[in-house]
Amino acid sequence: MMPMAAFATKTEARAPWDRALVTGGAGFLGAHLCTRLLDSGAEVDCLDDLSTGRAEKVAHLAGRSGFRFLERDVADPGLPDALAGPYDLVLHLAGPGCPAAWPDRPLDLLDATSAGTRAALAVAARDGARFLLASAPPAPGPGPDDPFSAHGAYAEAVRFAEALVAARAGVPGSNAGIVRLFTACGPGMRTDGGGVPGTFLGQALAGRPVTVAGDGSRRHSLCYVDDMVDGILLVAAGRSVRPVDLGGDEAPTEREIARRIIELTGSDAPLTCTGGPPDGPAQPRPVTGFAREIFGWMPGVTWQEGLARTVAAHTERPEPVPATAVRGGERRWA
């Protein structure tokens, strides 16, 4: 493994990895990571069962040398044997992004973060690869002490996946770490996943009322996707075991985010609040000092500019490249 300083950000030419596995690679962040890794010269296996990911997110990579899309369940016990490798980087994104993405699928969520994380760790251990778990901030409100709450399975899933990685990191010769990812926005962001700001953007583009919960005062640490990808790959190129927070320095309120999106889209959609106090507990804020001091990472795009780029990309509405046959779990692109 090359030193962290050799990692190629978007301004450099070459990454320190020859071949990477990205689980959850057809998600928003996964697709951006696959693109960046390919651009830096690495071969990429993108694995996703498309339960929450979308094939069109990586359709633009069709035909690119070194790219394979594998439609498989990361929780499949036989997955390590099915992935020939060898890999020198395993990015595990097949897990909880936010509770709203798994509203009625708690068993699938727990499988992805238990059996799925075990399988991805096994692949990394087999090949001596750097392993990085894309985790989530601690869920606000009731958590592990209240598994029957709305966020109970989500909180347990996050804790267990991180515990697995911490246990693996304690094994001599292993190289495993964790990044805790806060709210990101950018091209390809889903507008139907139930999160902020995606939901607001979907409502504004459809001309529906843009509705914020409570009085709209709850804050979100917005980070533009390019900055987030930079941070993930900088941490991947190091050997940090300690969880690293990646998120925006600025935390606008939901009301501010909604107003900005309405302005950028030119929508006539009204802004409405459900009323009363904030709906639910305050969102956690990232503590990015470690990322700054050790990895030299800091966001470069403001939340306002990040939303402007996001809206511009969504209003262009590029046509996806269609997928064709699936052979042995590997989807071949036209």
Stockholm file with secondary structure:
# STOCKHOLM 1.0

chainA/1-334         MMPMAAFATKTEARAPWDRALVTGGAGFLGAHLCTRLLDSGAEVDCLDDLSTGRAEKVAHLAGRSGFRFLERDVADPGLPDALAGPYDLVLHLAGPGCPAAWPDRPLDLLDATSAGTRAALAVAARDGARFLLASAPPAPGPGPDDPFSAHGAYAEAVRFAEALVAARAGVPGSNAGIVRLFTACGPGMRTDGGGVPGTFLGQALAGRPVTVAGDGSRRHSLCYVDDMVDGILLVAAGRSVRPVDLGGDEAPTEREIARRIIELTGSDAPLTCTGGPPDGPAQPRPVTGFAREIFGWMPGVTWQEGLARTVAAHTERPEPVPATAVRGGERRWA
#=GR chainA/1-334 SS CCCGGGCCCTTSSCCSCSEEEEETTTSHHHHHHHHHHHHTTCEEEEECCSSSSCGGGSGGGTTCTTEEEECCCTTCTTHHHHCCCCCSEEEECCSCSCGGGSTTCHHHHHHHHTHHHHHHHHHHHHHTCEEEEEECCCCSSSCTTCTTSTTHHHHHHHHHHHHHHHHHHTSTTCCEEEEEECCEECTTCCSSSSCTTHHHHHHHHHTCCEEESTTSCCBCCCEEHHHHHHHHHHHHTSCCCSCEEECCSCCCBHHHHHHHHHHHHTCCCCEEECCSSCSSSCCCCCCCHHHHHHHCCCCCSCHHHHHHHHHHHHHHCCCCCCEEEEETTEEEEC
#=GC SS_cons         CCCGGGCCCTTSSCCSCSEEEEETTTSHHHHHHHHHHHHTTCEEEEECCSSSSCGGGSGGGTTCTTEEEECCCTTCTTHHHHCCCCCSEEEECCSCSCGGGSTTCHHHHHHHHTHHHHHHHHHHHHHTCEEEEEECCCCSSSCTTCTTSTTHHHHHHHHHHHHHHHHHHTSTTCCEEEEEECCEECTTCCSSSSCTTHHHHHHHHHTCCEEESTTSCCBCCCEEHHHHHHHHHHHHTSCCCSCEEECCSCCCBHHHHHHHHHHHHTCCCCEEECCSSCSSSCCCCCCCHHHHHHHCCCCCSCHHHHHHHHHHHHHHCCCCCCEEEEETTEEEEC
//
